[in-house]
């Protein structure tokens, strides 16, 4: 496997708590993409990190959101794009926010993806809205002259995220839907083995459901490929205090460690996660 550079938030690049403003909101298939102006967070962001937003007083728990893109604007400086699936009370509340709305935002949070030390081919596997975590990573890998291949999957065309944007970023893109409405029929799990073989990538990054990430990690390990997975877990505090997002991983001494997805993750080596023990 190639060496990867472990990355972690540096003390002077820690999270910021600030009031964000919704600059724009647009529909992306079944999702809403919110453009947020949040001073201090875009400048600290690295691919794989996320933000936590506080909702109104009727919804107590914070909601973690993947950072999709960081874009420069002339008026507000760097801004964040986050993807919201309008499911559940909090998701529907967030997706209905109008332009000009304000909300508390904390971030960037979590450990980002580890990057290859050398310019090697990389496969990125994204499922549903979680694929948002991979687009800024693709840009960063391209900047490091790593040829990028992407596999984007969803249950149907409406739940595919930014497939056209993926074609701009990657040298090759495979689109998969469960209902066959666009691309090949199937799931990310059923196609990742072929994608690994076709890409020849020694590194794979993945974001999606835990069951899919488990398959990606196992297919990668079977081929001697390094895997980095972005795990989604319940994150009521998103800062490591509540321990609601613990993940069992294999420690260096062979013992089992309980790490927090919001703090020691969400990006973790796929071969270290004990998938069968993940609740």
C-alpha positions as CSV (number, residue, x, y, z in Angstrom):
1,X,0.0,0.0,0.0
2,X,1.2,3.6,-0.6
3,X,2.1,5.8,2.3
4,X,-0.5,8.3,3.2
5,X,0.0,11.5,5.2
6,X,-2.0,11.4,8.5
7,X,-3.7,14.7,8.9
8,X,-5.2,16.2,12.0
9,X,-6.5,19.6,13.0
10,X,-3.6,21.8,14.2
11,X,-4.2,23.8,17.4
12,X,-4.2,27.1,15.5
13,X,-6.6,25.6,12.9
14,X,-9.3,24.5,15.4
15,X,-13.0,24.8,14.9
16,X,-14.8,28.1,14.9
17,X,-18.2,28.8,16.3
18,X,-19.9,31.6,14.3
19,X,-23.2,32.8,13.0
20,X,-23.6,31.8,9.4
21,X,-25.8,33.5,6.7
22,X,-27.6,31.6,4.0
23,X,-26.4,33.4,0.8
24,X,-28.2,31.1,-1.6
25,X,-30.2,27.9,-1.7
26,X,-30.8,25.6,-4.7
27,X,-32.3,22.3,-5.5
28,X,-30.0,19.5,-6.5
29,X,-32.3,16.5,-7.4
30,X,-33.7,15.3,-4.1
31,X,-31.4,17.5,-2.0
32,X,-30.9,21.2,-1.2
33,X,-27.5,22.8,-1.4
34,X,-27.0,25.8,0.9
35,X,-24.3,28.3,0.3
36,X,-23.2,29.7,3.7
37,X,-21.1,32.7,4.6
38,X,-19.4,31.7,7.9
39,X,-16.3,33.7,8.7
40,X,-13.3,31.7,9.7
41,X,-14.5,28.2,8.7
42,X,-13.7,28.0,5.0
43,X,-10.1,29.0,5.6
44,X,-9.6,26.1,8.0
45,X,-11.4,23.4,6.0
46,X,-9.7,20.3,4.7
47,X,-11.5,17.6,2.7
48,X,-13.3,15.1,4.8
49,X,-14.3,17.6,7.6
50,X,-17.8,18.7,8.4
51,X,-19.7,21.4,10.1
52,X,-22.4,21.2,12.8
53,X,-25.4,23.5,12.7
54,X,-27.7,24.3,15.6
55,X,-31.3,24.4,14.7
56,X,-34.1,26.5,16.3
57,X,-35.1,25.9,19.9
58,X,-37.6,23.2,18.9
59,X,-34.8,20.9,17.6
60,X,-32.2,20.5,20.3
61,X,-29.5,18.3,18.7
62,X,-27.0,19.7,16.3
63,X,-27.0,18.4,12.8
64,X,-23.6,17.5,11.1
65,X,-23.4,18.4,7.5
66,X,-20.7,17.4,5.0
67,X,-18.9,20.3,3.4
68,X,-19.4,19.9,-0.3
69,X,-17.4,22.8,-1.7
70,X,-15.5,25.9,-0.7
71,X,-15.9,28.7,-3.2
72,X,-14.5,32.2,-3.3
73,X,-16.9,35.1,-3.7
74,X,-16.1,38.7,-4.3
75,X,-18.4,40.1,-1.5
76,X,-18.3,37.5,1.2
77,X,-14.8,35.9,0.7
78,X,-14.7,32.1,0.9
79,X,-18.1,30.4,1.4
80,X,-19.2,26.9,2.2
81,X,-21.6,24.7,0.3
82,X,-23.4,22.0,2.4
83,X,-25.9,19.4,1.2
84,X,-29.1,18.8,3.1
85,X,-31.4,15.8,2.6
86,X,-35.0,17.0,3.5
87,X,-35.7,14.0,5.7
88,X,-36.8,14.2,9.4
89,X,-37.8,17.3,11.2
90,X,-34.3,18.8,11.3
91,X,-33.6,18.0,7.6
92,X,-36.9,19.6,6.5
93,X,-36.3,22.6,8.6
94,X,-32.8,23.2,7.2
95,X,-33.9,22.5,3.6
96,X,-36.6,25.2,3.9
97,X,-34.3,27.9,5.1
98,X,-34.6,31.0,2.9
99,X,-31.9,33.2,1.6
100,X,-30.8,35.6,4.3
101,X,-31.5,33.2,7.2
102,X,-29.0,33.0,10.0
103,X,-28.0,30.0,12.0
104,X,-25.1,29.0,14.4
105,X,-22.4,27.0,12.7
106,X,-19.4,25.2,14.3
107,X,-16.5,23.9,12.2
108,X,-14.6,22.6,10.5
109,X,-14.9,19.5,12.7
110,X,-13.2,16.1,12.6
111,X,-10.1,14.6,11.2
112,X,-9.8,15.0,7.4
113,X,-8.8,12.4,4.8
114,X,-5.2,11.3,4.8
115,X,-3.6,12.1,1.4
116,X,-1.1,10.0,-0.5
117,X,2.5,11.0,-0.2
118,X,3.1,10.5,-3.9
119,X,1.1,11.2,-7.1
120,X,-0.8,7.9,-7.4
121,X,-4.2,7.1,-9.0
122,X,-7.1,7.3,-6.5
123,X,-10.6,5.9,-6.6
124,X,-13.4,7.9,-4.9
125,X,-16.6,6.1,-4.1
126,X,-19.6,8.3,-3.1
127,X,-23.1,7.2,-2.3
128,X,-26.1,9.5,-2.1
129,X,-25.7,12.9,-0.4
130,X,-22.6,11.6,1.5
131,X,-20.7,11.9,-1.8
132,X,-20.6,15.6,-1.0
133,X,-17.5,14.8,1.2
134,X,-15.5,13.7,-1.9
135,X,-15.7,16.6,-4.3
136,X,-13.2,19.0,-2.5
137,X,-11.0,15.9,-2.0
138,X,-11.0,15.3,-5.8
139,X,-9.9,18.9,-6.3
140,X,-7.1,18.5,-3.8
141,X,-5.9,15.2,-5.3
142,X,-5.9,16.7,-8.7
143,X,-3.8,19.6,-7.4
144,X,-1.3,16.9,-6.2
145,X,-1.4,15.4,-9.7
146,X,-3.2,12.2,-8.6
147,X,-5.3,10.8,-11.4
148,X,-8.9,10.6,-10.0
149,X,-11.5,8.0,-10.8
150,X,-15.0,8.3,-9.3
151,X,-17.8,5.9,-8.7
152,X,-21.0,7.8,-7.7
153,X,-24.1,5.8,-6.7
154,X,-27.6,6.4,-5.4
155,X,-31.0,4.6,-5.4
156,X,-32.2,6.7,-8.3
157,X,-31.3,9.6,-10.5
158,X,-32.8,12.2,-8.2
159,X,-30.5,11.1,-5.3
160,X,-27.3,11.2,-7.4
161,X,-25.2,14.2,-6.3
162,X,-23.4,16.3,-8.8
163,X,-22.7,13.6,-11.3
164,X,-21.9,16.2,-14.0
165,X,-19.5,17.9,-11.6
166,X,-17.8,14.6,-11.0
167,X,-17.1,14.3,-14.8
168,X,-15.4,17.7,-14.6
169,X,-13.1,16.6,-11.8
170,X,-12.3,13.0,-12.6
171,X,-10.6,11.4,-15.6
172,X,-13.3,8.6,-15.5
173,X,-16.7,8.4,-13.8
174,X,-18.9,5.4,-13.2
175,X,-22.6,6.2,-12.4
176,X,-24.7,3.5,-10.7
177,X,-28.3,3.6,-9.6
178,X,-30.3,0.9,-7.9
179,X,-33.3,1.3,-10.2
180,X,-31.2,1.7,-13.4
181,X,-32.7,5.2,-14.1
182,X,-29.3,6.4,-15.1
183,X,-25.9,4.7,-15.5
184,X,-25.5,1.0,-14.6
185,X,-28.0,-0.8,-12.4
186,X,-26.7,-1.8,-9.0
187,X,-25.1,-0.3,-6.0
188,X,-21.7,1.1,-5.0
189,X,-21.1,-2.1,-3.1
190,X,-21.7,-4.3,-6.2
191,X,-19.5,-2.2,-8.5
192,X,-16.6,-1.2,-6.3
193,X,-14.6,-4.4,-7.0
194,X,-14.7,-3.8,-10.7
195,X,-14.0,-0.1,-10.2
196,X,-10.9,-1.0,-8.1
197,X,-9.7,-3.4,-10.8
198,X,-10.3,-1.0,-13.7
199,X,-8.7,2.0,-12.0
200,X,-5.6,0.3,-10.7
201,X,-5.7,2.7,-7.8
202,X,-3.7,1.9,-4.7
203,X,-5.9,4.2,-2.6
204,X,-9.7,4.4,-2.3
205,X,-11.7,7.0,-0.5
206,X,-15.4,6.3,0.2
207,X,-18.4,8.1,1.8
208,X,-21.8,6.6,2.2
209,X,-23.8,4.1,4.3
210,X,-21.8,2.1,6.8
211,X,-22.8,-1.2,5.0
212,X,-21.3,0.2,1.8
213,X,-18.2,1.4,3.4
214,X,-17.7,-2.0,5.0
215,X,-17.8,-3.6,1.5
216,X,-15.4,-1.0,0.1
217,X,-12.9,-1.6,2.9
218,X,-13.1,-5.4,2.5
219,X,-12.7,-5.2,-1.3
220,X,-9.8,-2.9,-0.9
221,X,-8.1,-5.0,1.7
222,X,-8.5,-8.1,-0.6
223,X,-6.5,-6.3,-3.3
224,X,-3.9,-4.7,-1.0
225,X,-5.4,-1.3,-1.5
226,X,-5.4,1.4,1.2
227,X,-8.9,2.7,2.1
228,X,-10.1,5.8,3.8
229,X,-13.8,5.9,4.8
230,X,-15.9,8.9,5.9
231,X,-18.2,7.5,8.6
232,X,-21.6,9.0,9.4
233,X,-22.7,8.4,13.0
234,X,-25.2,10.1,15.2
235,X,-23.5,13.3,16.5
236,X,-25.6,15.2,19.0
237,X,-22.7,17.3,20.1
238,X,-20.2,16.8,17.3
239,X,-17.3,17.9,19.5
240,X,-16.4,14.6,21.3
241,X,-18.2,15.3,24.6
242,X,-21.3,13.0,24.4
243,X,-19.6,9.8,23.0
244,X,-22.7,9.0,21.0
245,X,-20.7,8.4,17.8
246,X,-18.1,5.9,19.0
247,X,-16.7,3.5,16.5
248,X,-14.8,0.3,17.4
249,X,-11.4,0.1,15.7
250,X,-8.4,-2.2,15.8
251,X,-5.6,-0.6,17.7
252,X,-1.9,-1.0,16.9
253,X,-1.4,-3.5,19.7
254,X,-4.3,-5.7,18.4
255,X,-6.7,-4.4,21.0
256,X,-10.1,-2.8,20.4
257,X,-10.3,1.0,20.7
258,X,-13.5,3.1,20.9
259,X,-12.9,6.3,18.9
260,X,-15.3,9.1,18.3
261,X,-16.3,9.7,14.7
262,X,-16.7,13.4,15.3
263,X,-13.2,13.9,16.7
264,X,-10.9,11.0,15.8
265,X,-12.9,10.6,12.6
266,X,-15.0,10.9,10.5
267,X,-12.2,9.9,8.1
268,X,-10.8,6.6,9.3
269,X,-8.6,3.8,7.7
270,X,-11.2,1.3,6.5
271,X,-9.1,-1.7,7.4
272,X,-9.1,-0.6,11.1
273,X,-12.8,-0.3,11.6
274,X,-14.4,-3.4,13.2
275,X,-17.4,-3.4,10.9
276,X,-19.2,-6.4,12.4
277,X,-19.2,-4.7,15.8
278,X,-20.5,-1.3,14.4
279,X,-23.9,-0.8,15.8
